[in-house]
Amino acid sequence: MKTGVIKAILCAISLISVVVLLGVVFYILMAGARVVSPGFLFRSPDYINFEEGGIFPQIVGSLYLLAVSLLFAVPLGVASGIYLAEYAPRNIVTMCTRLFVECLAGIPSVVIGLFGLTFFVYYLGFGPSVLSGGLSLGIMILPWTVRASEEAIKSVPSTYRAASLALGASKWQTIRLVVLKSAYPGMITGILLGAGKAIGEAAIVLLTTGGLATFLPHSLFDDVGSLPVYIYLVLTVIPASREIGEAYAFGASLVLIGIFLCISIFALLLRNRYIKRLRGE
């Protein structure tokens, strides 16, 4: 098969992916834009009269859960990635560790939610709370952070390490001042993927937080609402007409997409800043 034909096929497949993505976003925009208003964004939910309620506690709750999950997963993931890429010997233990990390990435989220319910909520006594939900989400995104950090560190040319060591730097100084700075763009991309999974997760949050809160949490041990759970509730649990439930679910979905888009733009700007700094621009 000629190269031009292969390029045309690959280009068509890429365009199909873009069209599908734009179609989904456009549909959600058209279905949810009519209910998005200042009142919808800054009021608490009213599960009896949807037209008098909003999603402000759910927005804040989603951001709280995301922050706790990243504070848990990112340091552990980056540290694990550094060890696997720079220190771990090539033996059966390291191979098993990588296998377990990949298996953890494939565990269904509802299973992780069940673990969080049993361990964090009941055994440790955290109760349905921001802390229980955030730690459970952190476990879910931890393998993404580990793999992204390891691959980003491995992609740094070995000549960088050799040059740093030749100038008298220790191995840790080389990792901290040379390798990690060069690997930041790839690590940020992996963290962004994990953040997208965490902020859109419903099953784990429903099991570990309750998800019915209509108030802002004041501590890590308070119950908390989230946008994915709100979408689930207004469509399946809370009594409402189908039209009203769908409208408010699409409105919350549109806000959720907007939040993730803002996080993505911030992460990409941060990544590009590091890339320019590495190039000396």
MIMIRO-52769 format. One line per 5 residues: number of its first residue (from 0); for each residue x, y, z negated of C-alpha. Coordinates in pm, 1 decimal, decimal comma. Layout:
% MIMIRO-52769
NUM> X:Y:Z  ...
***
This chain:
% MIMIRO-52769
0> 0,0:0,0:0,0  135,8:339,9:97,8  244,2:592,2:-166,6  -7,8:848,6:-42,2  -298,1:608,1:-88,8
5> -185,7:521,8:-441,4  -155,3:890,5:-529,1  -503,5:956,0:-390,0  -653,3:670,6:-595,7  -481,7:785,4:-914,1
10> -589,6:1144,2:-850,9  -950,7:1033,5:-800,2  -944,9:834,0:-1125,1  -804,3:1135,7:-1310,7  -1074,9:1359,5:-1165,7
15> -1343,6:1111,7:-1273,7  -1211,8:1125,2:-1630,8  -1216,5:1505,0:-1626,4  -1568,3:1515,0:-1478,0  -1699,0:1273,7:-1742,3
20> -1544,2:1481,3:-2020,8  -1679,0:1808,0:-1883,8  -2020,0:1646,9:-1831,7  -2041,9:1533,2:-2193,1  -1930,5:1871,0:-2327,1
25> -2168,1:2059,2:-2095,1  -2462,6:1840,7:-2197,1  -2392,7:1894,4:-2566,7  -2351,8:2267,3:-2504,3  -2685,4:2294,5:-2327,1
30> -2867,5:2078,8:-2584,4  -2718,5:2237,9:-2896,0  -2663,7:2603,4:-2807,8  -3028,4:2697,2:-2869,8  -3008,2:2617,8:-3242,3
35> -2660,0:2757,5:-3311,3  -2701,6:3094,6:-3481,3  -2551,6:3283,3:-3778,6  -2821,0:3135,0:-4001,3  -2744,6:2783,1:-3878,4
40> -2372,6:2831,8:-3941,5  -2389,7:2999,8:-4282,2  -2688,4:2847,5:-4462,5  -2722,5:2522,9:-4654,2  -2924,2:2233,8:-4508,5
45> -3295,1:2215,2:-4568,0  -3392,6:1857,0:-4494,9  -3762,2:1940,6:-4525,3  -3774,2:2240,9:-4294,5  -3485,2:2227,9:-4048,1
50> -3559,9:2573,3:-3912,0  -3478,2:2722,3:-4253,3  -3152,7:2533,4:-4302,1  -2798,8:2532,0:-4172,8  -2473,9:2339,6:-4189,2
55> -2231,0:2562,8:-4379,5  -2156,4:2310,5:-4660,7  -2105,5:2041,7:-4395,3  -1853,7:2258,2:-4207,1  -1657,1:2332,5:-4523,5
60> -1684,3:1971,3:-4638,7  -1545,7:1840,2:-4309,3  -1248,5:2075,1:-4338,3  -1188,5:1971,0:-4701,8  -1190,8:1602,9:-4607,5
65> -959,2:1667,6:-4314,6  -715,2:1860,3:-4535,0  -701,7:1584,7:-4800,0  -655,4:1313,4:-4537,9  -369,2:1500,9:-4369,0
70> -200,8:1581,4:-4700,9  -206,0:1208,6:-4774,7  -123,7:1066,0:-4431,3  127,5:1310,8:-4284,1  404,0:1292,5:-4549,3
75> 373,0:913,5:-4572,2  353,8:873,3:-4196,3  650,1:1097,5:-4122,1  862,1:934,3:-4394,2  772,0:588,3:-4262,9
80> 847,6:694,3:-3906,7  1189,7:825,6:-4012,1  1272,7:500,9:-4188,1  1159,1:278,8:-3901,6  1339,4:485,4:-3638,9
85> 1661,9:570,8:-3821,5  1723,9:333,8:-4110,6  1529,5:7,5:-4069,0  1745,5:-287,4:-3959,4  1631,3:-498,7:-3666,1
90> 1499,1:-804,7:-3848,0  1179,1:-995,3:-3909,0  1072,0:-763,8:-4192,4  1084,2:-456,0:-3970,3  899,8:-638,9:-3691,7
95> 627,9:-745,1:-3936,6  601,9:-389,4:-4070,0  542,3:-251,6:-3720,8  289,3:-528,1:-3654,5  99,1:-446,9:-3972,9
100> 94,3:-76,0:-3885,1  -52,3:-154,6:-3543,4  -307,3:-391,9:-3697,4  -412,3:-121,2:-3943,8  -479,3:110,8:-3650,7
105> -723,8:-146,0:-3510,4  -921,4:-214,0:-3828,7  -1285,2:-97,7:-3790,8  -1351,1:221,9:-3981,0  -1644,6:70,1:-4169,4
110> -1403,2:-186,2:-4320,9  -1173,5:93,5:-4437,8  -1480,1:268,4:-4576,5  -1572,8:-45,2:-4769,7  -1220,0:-60,8:-4911,1
115> -1241,8:306,8:-5009,1  -1577,0:247,5:-5177,1  -1444,0:-48,0:-5376,6  -1098,6:87,7:-5462,5  -1126,5:466,6:-5485,8
120> -1491,5:511,8:-5582,3  -1536,3:217,2:-5821,8  -1198,2:78,2:-5929,9  -1009,0:408,0:-5975,1  -1327,1:585,7:-6085,0
125> -1304,4:880,1:-5846,4  -1673,5:842,0:-5764,4  -1831,7:962,4:-5439,4  -1610,5:1264,9:-5387,8  -1383,3:1470,5:-5164,4
130> -1083,6:1278,3:-5298,5  -1230,3:933,5:-5226,7  -1336,0:1031,3:-4876,3  -1012,4:1214,2:-4793,5  -788,1:930,3:-4911,6
135> -992,8:675,8:-4717,3  -968,2:887,3:-4403,1  -596,0:922,3:-4469,7  -559,9:544,1:-4465,8  -743,7:533,6:-4133,8
140> -514,6:786,6:-3961,8  -192,0:676,4:-4132,8  -87,0:429,6:-3858,1  -135,5:698,1:-3591,6  98,3:927,7:-3783,2
145> 355,9:652,9:-3838,0  366,3:545,7:-3473,1  367,2:901,8:-3338,5  649,9:1002,1:-3572,4  857,1:692,7:-3493,4
150> 819,7:729,3:-3116,3  889,3:1103,4:-3127,4  1207,9:1045,7:-3329,1  1321,4:766,6:-3096,3  1275,1:996,6:-2796,8
155> 1541,5:1236,4:-2926,2  1861,5:1173,8:-2723,8  2132,2:986,3:-2912,7  2383,1:1249,0:-2800,1  2218,1:1496,6:-3039,1
160> 2291,5:1265,3:-3329,9  2646,2:1196,5:-3212,3  2723,2:1566,7:-3175,2  2587,3:1647,8:-3520,6  2780,8:1364,9:-3685,6
165> 3095,2:1466,0:-3501,5  3066,5:1816,0:-3651,1  3071,2:1667,0:-4000,2  2701,4:1654,7:-4083,6  2573,0:1365,2:-4289,3
170> 2313,8:1125,5:-4153,4  2033,6:1288,0:-4354,1  2143,1:1637,5:-4248,9  2140,5:1518,4:-3888,4  1790,0:1377,3:-3925,0
175> 1654,2:1681,5:-4106,4  1819,4:1959,9:-3908,2  1856,7:1806,1:-3561,8  1636,8:1502,4:-3503,4  1317,6:1621,1:-3672,9
180> 1333,9:1964,5:-3512,7  1360,3:1802,5:-3171,1  1082,3:1553,1:-3251,9  831,2:1806,6:-3386,5  633,3:1844,9:-3059,5
185> 563,0:1472,7:-3030,7  485,3:1443,5:-3401,0  237,0:1730,0:-3383,7  58,6:1557,9:-3094,9  22,8:1237,7:-3297,5
190> -102,9:1426,3:-3601,6  -355,8:1602,7:-3380,3  -491,1:1269,1:-3256,3  -528,5:1153,2:-3615,7  -703,0:1476,7:-3712,7
195> -952,9:1426,7:-3431,4  -1036,6:1077,4:-3557,5  -1067,8:1196,8:-3917,6  -1292,5:1495,8:-3858,0  -1531,9:1292,1:-3641,3
200> -1561,5:988,4:-3870,3  -1902,2:912,6:-4023,9  -1894,2:556,7:-4163,9  -1605,3:613,2:-4404,9  -1745,2:943,9:-4529,0
205> -2092,5:798,9:-4576,3  -1956,8:513,3:-4788,6  -1711,7:713,6:-4999,5  -1882,3:1050,3:-5050,8  -2255,6:987,1:-5024,6
210> -2277,4:1255,3:-4757,6  -2605,1:1409,4:-4879,3  -2454,9:1713,6:-5053,0  -2617,3:2046,9:-4970,9  -2369,7:2251,2:-5176,2
215> -2004,4:2347,6:-5157,7  -1766,9:2122,5:-5355,5  -1584,3:2298,5:-5637,6  -1330,4:2025,9:-5709,2  -1182,9:1713,2:-5553,4
220> -1424,1:1501,7:-5757,6  -1743,4:1663,4:-5627,2  -1971,4:1506,5:-5369,1  -1934,0:1654,9:-5024,3  -2122,4:1667,6:-4696,8
225> -1974,0:1647,0:-4349,1  -2085,6:1720,3:-3995,6  -2075,6:1358,2:-3866,1  -2288,7:1238,8:-4158,4  -2528,3:1530,7:-4106,9
230> -2569,5:1428,4:-3743,2  -2640,6:1070,5:-3850,2  -2892,4:1178,6:-4114,3  -3097,1:1413,3:-3898,0  -3126,7:1150,1:-3626,8
235> -3197,5:837,5:-3830,7  -3282,3:899,9:-4196,3  -3432,4:1243,1:-4264,3  -3800,0:1263,0:-4155,6  -3835,0:1496,2:-3858,6
240> -3970,2:1496,4:-3510,0  -3741,8:1354,1:-3246,9  -3709,4:1687,1:-3067,0  -3613,7:1881,9:-3379,7  -3373,9:1613,1:-3501,1
245> -3198,2:1592,3:-3166,3  -3169,6:1969,7:-3134,9  -3004,9:2009,4:-3474,9  -2784,4:1704,9:-3419,3  -2659,0:1849,3:-3090,4
250> -2608,8:2187,1:-3258,4  -2392,0:2026,6:-3527,1  -2208,1:1829,0:-3257,2  -2131,8:2150,2:-3071,3  -1990,0:2306,7:-3387,8
255> -1782,3:1993,0:-3451,2  -1636,8:2010,2:-3100,6  -1562,9:2379,9:-3153,3  -1376,8:2310,3:-3477,8  -1166,2:2039,2:-3317,9
260> -1098,3:2263,8:-3018,1  -970,6:2536,5:-3251,5  -747,0:2285,8:-3431,9  -618,3:2158,1:-3096,9  -537,1:2506,5:-2969,6
265> -354,2:2590,4:-3292,4  -154,0:2265,3:-3274,9  -65,5:2318,8:-2907,0  47,3:2676,4:-2974,3  261,2:2551,5:-3262,1
270> 408,4:2278,5:-3043,1  485,8:2520,1:-2760,1  651,4:2756,0:-3007,2  886,5:2481,3:-3121,1  959,4:2381,7:-2761,5
275> 1052,6:2740,3:-2673,1  1269,7:2762,5:-2984,4  1452,0:2443,4:-2886,2  1513,4:2584,2:-2539,4  1643,6:2908,4:-2689,0
280> 1377,8:3122,3:-2521,8
***
